[in-house]
Amino acid sequence: MQYQHIIEALPAPDFSEFVPLKWQHHAVGCMHARIVPLLAAYPHIFQDVDGQSMRFADEFLALDIANRSALLDAVSHDLKAHHVVPNWREELFTVYLDAARTLPLFQIERGVLPVLGLQAHGVHLNGFTFIEGEPHIWIAERSATRPIAPLKLDQLVAGGLPADLTLLENVCKEAGEEAGIPEVVARTAQPFGSLQYLTPAEDGFGIRNDMLHAFDIELPIDFMPHNQDGEVARFMRLPLPELWAILKKPDQFKPNTAWVMLHFLLRRGWLDVSEAEARYLAEHLSLSGNYAPHHH
C-alpha cells in the first residue's frame, strides 16, 4: 500500500503500564503508572480505585468549573516541577466529558493533557484552488523554531482549540495568524467531520488523545498566504501528483497532519489509490462509506 506508513506513524499505545482516569463511570483519560504517586498528594481531587484506576473525587465533582480549574492549575504546576510536563504551553484547553464538546468539565494547561491522557481538540484547515479545472492544494512548511515537528509539512492552517473559542472562531484566528487570511474569507471554511486517535506522546510516557476537526476552504486563484506569527517557514501550492509524491515518502508531513490530508483527499476523490487501499484508509480515518473514488 502506498500510504500505509502514514497510518502507522500514529500507532496505538501499549496500555499495559497505564491506569485509566475516570469521571464518575466515564473514562476520560489515562496516565502512566509513574504519575499515580504524584496525584496521590491530592486526594480531594484524585482517588485511587483498588490500584486499578484513578477517579475524580466526589468533592471535586461537586465544584463548579472555575474552582475545578483552579485546583488543577496547582496540580499542573506540581507536575511541571516534577519534570513530567515536557511541553508546557501556557495555554488553557477545556476538557469535555464527550467528544461533541457539550459537557465541559474544567480547563487545564495544554501541556498537561497528554500526561493525563485527556482529550485535546484542534482545527485543521485544508486550502485548495482550482487552476484550469484542476485542484491545487496549499500546504505549509513549519518553522525551524517550532518545538514540535520543525520543518515538517502541515495543513495550510492548523492549531489547538483554546478554551474560549468555538471551532470556527479558532479557524478564523489561526487563519489570520498563520496565513494572513482575512476573517471574511476564513468564515467561508466548511466543516467536514473529525478524526480521533490515541497514540504515544512525544515524551514517551504520555498519551496523545486528539480530536482533529477538519475544515476545507476554496481560495481565490490570486490569493497568496503570508505568515504573521513566525510559525510557518513557507507555503506551497501543489498540483495533486506532486502532493501524492510527497505523501508517499515517509516523514515529510507532521504525522497527524498527514492523517488530515489523506482524510481530505480521500473524501473528495482526489487520492490515487486502489479500492482496497481506499477502504483501508477510510476505516482508519473515520470515513466509513463517506469517501469518493478517485477520478482520473
Steps between C-alpha positions, in 0.01 A plus 500: 500500500620848413381686808505236775808663657291808577246298701781313676673827600231544769507154662261400774652519849603202710268546798666234717668761723211746496222562750157630389379837631124511548236767544233310690470190279635661184863447399626847402874439510780269599843548651823311530533317833789727598261799509265341754719565810521870407122527491462315831600829666162640390236264649238778483541487118617148413411170661673166444245225431644166616827573323322438169393850403486862615182700526412860570384532861137573579590826674680610183199406285279715723697817419428738214728514195693804623592336831585167338727685259669691780580180690635333187722801435684420824529134398630602158777714647592215737529260206712757319729527804541121490613527134218289358356778279757530221299739284350768728298736276361768733162447334174368644292234327151391603451131575156360421318186607399436139675527165223731375610760761156548657599422861802707613672370814790738566783693342860385527844587364536364148833332572345291779237339274724218370641439849148410615386367161223759485345586165627805310313663213649678202401643161668422168420709192555345156544775241459439127466690173384387157738589218371418150251265662756305701528517881823638646556457874661751734738357759729664754852419612532545874760742635837363611432651845181298567546279811306216335570376147720788377525527119236229450213562260160601630153610399467854368378586852475293819489560872377375835162616631540753785247493781319819397439444127254310282637285218426759230636784715818298541521439123471876446762581765751246371431589136583862573809427708649223289400588145373860496153388390246778569221400737232563237672237283581260785132492598422326171685188627274196516520222765552146376500280806763404755783250544581345836804300602693382804877476461808521724602858576835637392634473858469123497264448794197718429207433267390731221119485504415732213184601318582690180219697337546525123397808302541570127526836330515584130723802448512743207764421239682827573510452880848463649523400868751689711598393850449745788614316813833342406363144510523435124819502294328500161183406311470286188209451261534157341319312226371162612780284349766701687308471825453125453874460442578676828241302696645172371835584664527439877566781749407792275183615676437544870335162574154616603497754218559219250191325638293815443644538148409140407153554651459814285622346174313172547159651570534733201608222266841663450723210612655248261433174682353162424156420634659266756735768631219756501299270725800447729561874533131581545475248782788666687394856423137475621365525146299177484310520170545877478773528241515537125691283252784683328406654166782487247 
